[in-house]
Amino acid sequence: MSDTEFPRLRHCTFRWESNATPMTMIVGREHFELSEKEGERNTFLNVKRYFDGRHSIGTIAEITGVSAEAVRAIAVQFDELGLLRTAEPMDSIPADVFAKQIDQSCEMWARQIGYHRLFSGLQNGELRKEVFLGTILETYHYVKSAPKHIGTAVAHCANPAFEPLLSQYFTEEWNHAQLILASLVRMGLPREWVEDAHPIIGTWSLVNNLCEIARQDTLAYLACTALFEAKDDDFADSAEGLRRTAVRHGFPADCADPIIGHAEMDIAAGHVSLLGQALQHVPFVTAEQAHRAVNNLHDVKHSFDQFHDQIIQYYTDIANYIPRVKVDYFSL
């Protein structure tokens, strides 16, 4: 049973279109619609933020000004719906169970990444065309970094049995940035400008996070590939959406084709299933390995959020250089 006296929610996210529409609570693959019958939305969300396992019902009531009875009722209802975290004593997890859970969690977090206002703003025409150009440009920098973090994973591989898989992954990914470069040239940027461009800090942060995870924990790095590699599920819709967005911002529809080709190559290579491939002959992972991998995976999800925040911030500013130029000594 969950601890309803010190309640802690499973990982979840909340979405809503406006304050007049119901909230959707997303937990894994499950969606729950929350309608307001009593109280205010902000009051509920304020209560929710203390459902971290560190605050008692009484403490939450005292901090938020909501009665202990109401807080307990929320905790009990969440518990009945299976939404409170339940810890079980265990030393290890069967490898196939772990891989399946990671796959499901990546599905949830990939959707959350897709909910970012960068994508809705571009699709709806709410963001300037330079933001779309910047999205492709920073994607070029990110894809160009693949040999850096994959190479780090190979160099620091903790399990020799994983080395051939990572080495093959490195070989297959090392030059894919040329496809994104081809898209940028079709969008009107000179090739030499792109090749000499400097990434924004959000891109560096994402890449450096992946490199650090690859250095510290091979299993966690393999788990992260399930989040950032292309998936076949909604590929056709995503490809067509990218073409429509390009046209909407005044770029030729075929500028998206090299990017789409890159995704097709990754899907054909099965890169999204690297973790499952690596664990085929592994009977179990330790609980410590599993917890560390999940925490790193969650950080990568937020690195992508920051990456997208920074794209909007930098490329919305009409005064900024596009592509971003390096600052050398003579610029001082």
VMD Tcl script that draws the C-alpha trace (Angstrom):
set ca {
  {0.00 0.00 0.00}
  {1.03 3.60 -0.57}
  {1.75 5.92 2.33}
  {-1.27 8.25 2.31}
  {-0.06 10.06 5.43}
  {3.09 11.17 3.58}
  {1.75 10.97 0.01}
  {4.06 10.96 -2.99}
  {2.68 11.04 -6.53}
  {4.03 8.89 -9.31}
  {5.70 10.96 -12.01}
  {2.97 12.93 -13.77}
  {2.29 16.04 -15.78}
  {-0.76 18.30 -16.14}
  {-2.02 19.91 -19.33}
  {-4.97 22.13 -20.22}
  {-5.92 24.36 -23.11}
  {-7.29 27.19 -20.96}
  {-8.51 27.85 -17.44}
  {-12.02 27.16 -18.69}
  {-11.22 23.62 -19.85}
  {-10.61 20.53 -17.69}
  {-7.07 19.53 -16.74}
  {-5.57 16.32 -18.05}
  {-3.30 14.44 -15.68}
  {-0.89 12.18 -17.57}
  {0.73 9.28 -15.72}
  {2.60 6.87 -17.98}
  {0.16 5.81 -20.68}
  {-2.87 6.73 -18.60}
  {-4.80 9.98 -18.87}
  {-7.15 11.34 -16.20}
  {-9.48 14.28 -16.74}
  {-9.87 16.56 -13.72}
  {-12.85 18.90 -13.66}
  {-13.31 21.70 -11.15}
  {-16.40 21.20 -9.00}
  {-15.09 22.81 -5.84}
  {-12.14 25.08 -5.12}
  {-9.67 26.66 -7.50}
  {-7.18 25.11 -9.91}
  {-4.18 26.91 -8.47}
  {-5.10 25.77 -4.97}
  {-5.19 22.15 -6.14}
  {-1.86 22.48 -7.96}
  {-0.32 24.07 -4.88}
  {-1.46 21.08 -2.80}
  {-0.16 18.69 -5.45}
  {3.36 20.10 -5.30}
  {3.69 18.96 -1.68}
  {2.80 15.35 -2.58}
  {6.51 14.53 -2.59}
  {6.70 12.02 0.27}
  {8.39 14.59 2.53}
  {5.28 16.38 3.79}
  {2.57 14.92 5.99}
  {-1.14 15.54 5.45}
  {-1.12 17.93 8.41}
  {1.89 19.85 7.13}
  {0.39 20.17 3.64}
  {-2.84 21.49 5.16}
  {-0.94 24.01 7.29}
  {1.18 25.28 4.37}
  {-1.62 25.53 1.79}
  {-4.52 26.60 4.00}
  {-6.59 23.65 2.75}
  {-8.26 21.53 5.41}
  {-6.56 18.30 6.42}
  {-9.77 16.43 5.54}
  {-9.68 17.77 1.98}
  {-5.97 16.99 1.56}
  {-6.50 13.47 2.90}
  {-9.44 12.96 0.55}
  {-7.24 13.88 -2.43}
  {-4.51 11.50 -1.24}
  {-6.96 8.65 -0.75}
  {-8.52 9.17 -4.18}
  {-5.10 9.25 -5.85}
  {-4.19 6.08 -3.97}
  {-7.36 4.31 -5.13}
  {-6.52 5.25 -8.72}
  {-3.01 3.85 -8.33}
  {-1.40 7.27 -8.73}
  {0.66 7.30 -5.54}
  {4.20 5.97 -5.62}
  {4.62 2.58 -3.98}
  {8.14 1.45 -3.15}
  {8.86 -2.27 -2.96}
  {11.92 -3.87 -1.37}
  {14.04 -5.31 -4.17}
  {17.66 -5.79 -5.08}
  {17.21 -6.36 -8.82}
  {14.73 -6.15 -11.70}
  {14.42 -8.61 -14.60}
  {16.09 -6.98 -17.60}
  {13.08 -7.41 -19.89}
  {10.77 -5.82 -17.29}
  {13.17 -2.90 -16.91}
  {13.46 -2.39 -20.69}
  {9.66 -2.45 -21.09}
  {9.18 0.12 -18.32}
  {11.82 2.40 -19.84}
  {10.11 2.12 -23.22}
  {6.74 3.09 -21.73}
  {8.26 5.97 -19.77}
  {10.04 7.26 -22.87}
  {6.74 7.20 -24.72}
  {5.26 9.43 -22.00}
  {8.22 11.81 -21.85}
  {8.52 12.03 -25.64}
  {4.90 13.19 -25.75}
  {5.61 15.75 -23.05}
  {8.57 17.05 -25.07}
  {6.21 17.31 -28.04}
  {3.78 19.40 -25.99}
  {6.37 22.19 -25.77}
  {5.08 25.55 -26.95}
  {7.86 25.68 -29.56}
  {6.03 23.13 -31.69}
  {2.51 24.43 -31.23}
  {3.75 27.98 -31.77}
  {5.43 27.03 -35.05}
  {2.49 24.97 -36.29}
  {0.02 27.77 -35.49}
  {2.20 30.51 -36.95}
  {2.55 32.25 -33.56}
  {6.35 32.30 -33.75}
  {8.44 34.12 -36.36}
  {9.99 32.23 -39.27}
  {13.45 32.68 -37.76}
  {12.39 30.43 -34.89}
  {11.64 27.63 -37.36}
  {14.99 28.22 -39.05}
  {16.67 28.22 -35.64}
  {14.98 24.95 -34.71}
  {16.51 23.25 -37.75}
  {19.86 24.96 -37.19}
  {20.10 23.84 -33.55}
  {18.96 20.36 -34.59}
  {21.95 20.37 -36.96}
  {24.28 21.17 -34.05}
  {22.62 18.51 -31.89}
  {22.84 15.80 -34.57}
  {26.42 16.85 -35.33}
  {27.24 16.14 -31.66}
  {26.21 12.47 -31.91}
  {29.79 11.16 -32.37}
  {30.81 13.13 -29.28}
  {28.39 11.50 -26.83}
  {28.33 8.10 -28.55}
  {32.13 8.10 -28.62}
  {32.15 8.93 -24.92}
  {29.82 5.98 -24.29}
  {32.15 3.66 -26.21}
  {35.25 4.94 -24.40}
  {33.68 4.53 -20.95}
  {31.60 1.42 -21.64}
  {31.08 -0.43 -18.34}
  {30.10 -3.72 -19.97}
  {32.33 -5.11 -22.74}
  {29.30 -6.94 -24.17}
  {27.76 -3.55 -25.01}
  {30.80 -2.25 -26.91}
  {30.00 -3.79 -30.34}
  {26.48 -2.36 -30.23}
  {27.70 1.11 -29.29}
  {30.48 0.98 -31.88}
  {27.99 0.10 -34.61}
  {25.74 2.91 -33.39}
  {28.69 5.32 -33.66}
  {29.43 4.20 -37.22}
  {25.83 4.60 -38.31}
  {25.41 8.08 -36.76}
  {28.75 9.77 -37.28}
  {27.89 11.78 -40.43}
  {24.11 12.26 -40.24}
  {24.50 15.99 -39.63}
  {25.14 16.39 -43.38}
  {21.46 15.63 -43.97}
  {20.37 18.45 -41.66}
  {22.93 20.70 -43.36}
  {21.31 19.90 -46.72}
  {17.94 21.04 -45.33}
  {19.44 24.33 -44.13}
  {21.01 24.98 -47.54}
  {17.59 24.43 -49.14}
  {16.23 26.98 -46.64}
  {18.65 29.55 -48.01}
  {21.60 29.49 -45.61}
  {25.08 29.34 -47.15}
  {26.79 26.05 -46.34}
  {29.88 27.77 -44.94}
  {27.75 29.85 -42.56}
  {26.18 26.72 -41.11}
  {29.46 24.84 -40.81}
  {31.03 27.77 -38.95}
  {27.98 28.51 -36.76}
  {28.09 28.35 -32.97}
  {25.34 26.51 -31.02}
  {23.20 28.30 -28.45}
  {23.84 27.42 -24.81}
  {20.70 25.28 -24.55}
  {22.13 23.01 -27.24}
  {25.52 22.81 -25.52}
  {23.76 21.96 -22.26}
  {21.81 19.09 -23.83}
  {24.90 17.67 -25.53}
  {27.05 17.99 -22.42}
  {24.39 16.25 -20.33}
  {24.37 13.32 -22.74}
  {28.18 13.18 -22.68}
  {28.25 13.17 -18.88}
  {25.67 10.38 -18.67}
  {27.63 8.41 -21.30}
  {30.79 8.86 -19.23}
  {29.22 7.83 -15.92}
  {26.70 5.14 -16.75}
  {26.46 3.04 -19.93}
  {23.09 1.55 -19.02}
  {21.60 4.99 -18.36}
  {22.96 6.25 -21.68}
  {21.38 3.33 -23.54}
  {18.09 4.06 -21.77}
  {18.29 7.68 -22.94}
  {18.56 6.62 -26.59}
  {15.02 5.28 -26.28}
  {13.91 8.87 -25.63}
  {15.78 10.81 -28.31}
  {15.94 8.37 -31.23}
  {13.24 8.46 -33.94}
  {10.22 6.21 -33.55}
  {8.06 4.65 -36.24}
  {4.74 5.13 -34.43}
  {3.75 8.57 -35.69}
  {6.51 9.10 -38.25}
  {4.25 9.76 -41.26}
  {2.20 12.41 -39.43}
  {5.33 14.08 -38.06}
  {6.95 14.19 -41.49}
  {3.91 15.75 -43.10}
  {3.58 18.20 -40.22}
  {7.18 19.30 -40.70}
  {6.57 19.98 -44.40}
  {3.42 21.99 -43.62}
  {5.24 24.04 -40.98}
  {8.08 24.79 -43.38}
  {5.68 26.06 -46.04}
  {3.75 28.08 -43.47}
  {6.94 29.98 -42.63}
  {7.88 30.62 -46.25}
  {10.33 27.80 -46.86}
  {10.09 25.19 -49.64}
  {8.35 21.96 -48.64}
  {11.28 19.87 -49.85}
  {13.63 21.52 -47.33}
  {12.24 19.01 -44.85}
  {13.11 15.97 -46.98}
  {16.74 15.49 -45.82}
  {15.65 15.75 -42.16}
  {12.91 13.22 -42.78}
  {15.46 11.01 -44.53}
  {17.64 11.14 -41.40}
  {14.74 9.94 -39.25}
  {13.96 7.17 -41.74}
  {17.55 5.94 -41.56}
  {17.47 5.87 -37.75}
  {14.17 3.99 -37.72}
  {15.48 1.45 -40.23}
  {18.59 0.94 -38.09}
  {16.47 0.27 -35.00}
  {18.27 2.85 -32.89}
  {15.26 3.36 -30.63}
  {15.60 -0.25 -29.45}
  {19.29 -0.15 -28.46}
  {18.49 -0.75 -24.79}
  {16.46 -3.86 -25.56}
  {19.19 -5.14 -27.86}
  {21.84 -4.58 -25.19}
  {19.84 -6.41 -22.53}
  {18.93 -9.46 -24.62}
  {21.47 -11.63 -22.81}
  {21.40 -9.84 -19.46}
  {19.20 -11.53 -16.83}
  {18.64 -8.54 -14.54}
  {19.69 -5.01 -13.63}
  {20.28 -3.97 -10.04}
  {17.77 -1.67 -8.36}
  {20.54 0.93 -8.00}
  {21.24 0.82 -11.75}
  {17.55 1.14 -12.53}
  {16.99 4.14 -10.24}
  {20.08 5.91 -11.59}
  {19.05 5.30 -15.20}
  {15.53 6.63 -14.63}
  {16.81 9.78 -12.91}
  {19.27 10.46 -15.74}
  {16.55 9.84 -18.28}
  {14.28 12.33 -16.53}
  {17.09 14.92 -16.59}
  {17.51 14.43 -20.34}
  {13.80 15.01 -20.80}
  {14.17 18.38 -19.05}
  {17.34 19.10 -21.04}
  {15.18 18.89 -24.16}
  {12.67 21.30 -22.58}
  {15.49 23.75 -21.86}
  {16.85 23.24 -25.39}
  {13.46 24.22 -26.84}
  {13.04 27.14 -24.41}
  {16.38 28.55 -25.54}
  {15.52 28.19 -29.22}
  {12.47 30.38 -28.69}
  {14.42 32.85 -26.56}
  {17.36 33.29 -28.93}
  {15.60 33.19 -32.30}
  {12.68 35.38 -31.24}
  {15.07 38.25 -30.52}
  {15.19 40.27 -33.74}
  {18.66 41.61 -32.87}
  {20.43 38.24 -32.67}
  {22.76 36.88 -35.35}
  {21.48 33.93 -37.38}
  {23.40 31.66 -37.54}
  {25.04 32.47 -34.22}
  {28.64 33.58 -34.79}
  {31.64 32.75 -32.65}
  {33.07 35.61 -30.58}
  {36.81 35.79 -31.12}
  {39.55 37.92 -29.62}
  {39.13 40.62 -32.26}
  {35.48 41.02 -31.25}
  {36.51 42.43 -27.88}
}
mol new
graphics top color blue
foreach p $ca { graphics top sphere $p radius 0.5 }
foreach p [lrange $ca 0 end-1] q [lrange $ca 1 end] { graphics top cylinder $p $q radius 0.2 }
display resetview
